[in-house]
Amino acid sequence: MTQQGTPEHPPRRRLQPPGRASALVPLLLALVLAALVSAVAGGLVRAGALHPAPGWAGDWMGRAAISHGALMICGFMGTVIGMERAVAVKLKLAWLAPLASSMAALCLLQGAVAWAGALFAVAALAFVGVNLVVVWRQRAPHTLVLLLSALAWLVGCTTFLLRPTDPASVPWWFAFLVMTIAAERLEMTRLMRRRPGAQVALALVLVLMAAGAAAGAAYPRAGGVAFGLSLLLLAAWLGVFDIARRTVRSDGLARYMALCLLGGYAWLAVAGAAWAATALGLALRDVALHALGLGFIVSMMMGHAPVILPAIARIKLRFGNWFYGPLAALHLSLAVRLGLGLESPAWRSAGAVLNAASMALFGATMVAAALAWRRHASNATRR
């Protein structure tokens, strides 16, 4: 199904890693999985749902809890995005970015924070180089936004390298992911008639986002409000201009992807409001971080994984209605954590457990989809 394309992703030639770089893919996928499992375990510890016991496992969970954000954003998502971009540009050196970021995640889990910071910076710098190649090959608005996202990752990783305990790196890391998604959606708007001023409006929103992230270190209140406002405005832009408003009326994979996107845009608006409110002194930090990190970004990941994973892992997936199960579980878990959890730490912990369960369910769904494709192909061959 992924070979045929969808209204969200037009048909394109199957991409494969070049030469010996393909040998890195199984290793990188294993490291990505390790970073994800560690980040989720660390998140459960931070939410009070897991309590590390003495011993190596407890030490691992403790370090994972301390480095939860870096593991999830840079070690997991940064590596996945780096792999996808390396496959797309077909350059062996492009694999330096995901290799460095995945090794940095291992360093974090060993407590070698300085080494991790250096490797994250190397990964981000290499990723900037990859995106310069992308811009050189295709100068377009969405490729320029991709380059801007890579620069945001570099600023965040450099901040983390110089000041590992400074939260000023967090908005830059989130800007990296949000801008990456914005570039993808901007590219998809070419399938619709663009309204006058749409690109200019998006550019202004992204400039405000970068300004908010930059100002946050010296002026936390002003920077936080600006960053939150940029998220709100981006949610509005996506709601107005994104093609998902049309494809949600289709069926199959296109409809599933559109529902992932539209639900994510709603959580993006929640995150923007909560981020600004947190900067003004309200106790909504958990809402801001996880409405953005889980509600928006993971929802986007669930929507795009059926297209991106086959290109990276060289597998095929058979889409079915079972894909909606993890998506519904994710939104329900966020409602519990970020809604009921505001009144009760117990509900917050329960919501965190449900967050993890929804992601595990999605992983199981992807495995089942790959096996279903193999059975389908085998039956078709027999017939």
Beta strands, then each sheet from edge to edge (+ up, - down):
end
